[in-house]
Amino acid sequence: MNDDQDLCLCFHVSTRKVRQFIRVRKPIKVSQLSECYGAGTGCGWCRKILERMLADETAASRIDHTEYRDARAKYRKVT
């Protein structure tokens, strides 16, 4: 999905807006994403995608760069 396309079709909230909201506001629960222009509060179709986006962004922010680099080096040696 393109970052400029609407993720929440009910309230026309783009993927980019949701990603930026997650980075800046650092919500803990998916329900907090509703503060991003009402995302997920209409028909509910986008809620699963919002859950996945929050999990992905949260996991990515917890990665230690050194650990990531070392794991990649190890992976490259194996393959």
C-alpha positions in Angstrom: 0.0 0.0 0.0 1.3 3.4 -1.0 1.9 5.7 2.0 -0.3 8.4 0.4 -3.3 6.0 0.0 -6.1 6.0 2.5 -5.8 3.3 5.1 -9.0 4.3 6.9 -11.5 4.8 4.1 -14.2 6.1 6.4 -12.2 9.1 7.6 -9.6 9.3 4.7 -6.6 8.7 7.0 -3.5 7.9 5.0 -1.0 5.2 5.8 1.6 8.0 6.1 -0.4 9.8 8.8 -0.8 6.6 10.8 2.9 5.8 10.6 3.8 9.4 11.6 1.3 9.3 14.5 2.9 6.0 15.8 6.4 7.4 15.6 5.6 10.7 17.3 2.9 9.8 19.8 4.2 6.3 20.6 0.8 4.7 21.4 0.7 1.6 23.5 -2.7 0.3 22.5 -4.3 0.0 19.1 -7.3 2.0 20.5 -5.1 5.0 20.9 -4.8 5.2 17.1 -8.3 6.5 17.0 -6.7 9.9 18.0 -5.2 9.9 14.6 -8.1 11.6 12.8 -10.5 8.9 14.0 -8.7 6.0 12.3 -10.5 2.7 12.9 -13.6 4.1 14.5 -15.9 3.9 11.4 -16.8 0.6 9.9 -13.8 -1.2 11.5 -12.4 -2.6 8.3 -8.9 -1.2 8.9 -8.5 -2.3 12.5 -6.5 -5.4 11.7 -4.1 -3.4 9.6 -3.8 -0.8 12.3 -3.0 -3.5 14.8 -0.3 -4.9 12.5 1.2 -1.5 11.8 1.4 -0.7 15.5 3.1 -4.1 16.3 5.5 -3.6 13.4 6.5 -0.1 14.3 6.8 -1.0 18.0 9.0 -4.0 17.2 11.2 -2.0 14.8 11.8 0.7 17.5 13.0 -1.8 20.0 15.8 -3.2 17.8 19.3 -2.4 19.0 21.3 -1.3 16.1 24.5 -3.2 17.2 22.6 -6.4 17.8 20.9 -6.0 14.4 24.2 -5.5 12.7 25.8 -8.5 14.4 22.9 -10.8 13.6 23.1 -9.7 10.0 26.8 -10.5 9.8 26.1 -13.9 11.3 23.4 -14.5 8.8 25.6 -13.5 5.9 28.3 -16.0 7.0 25.7 -18.9 7.1 24.2 -18.2 3.7 
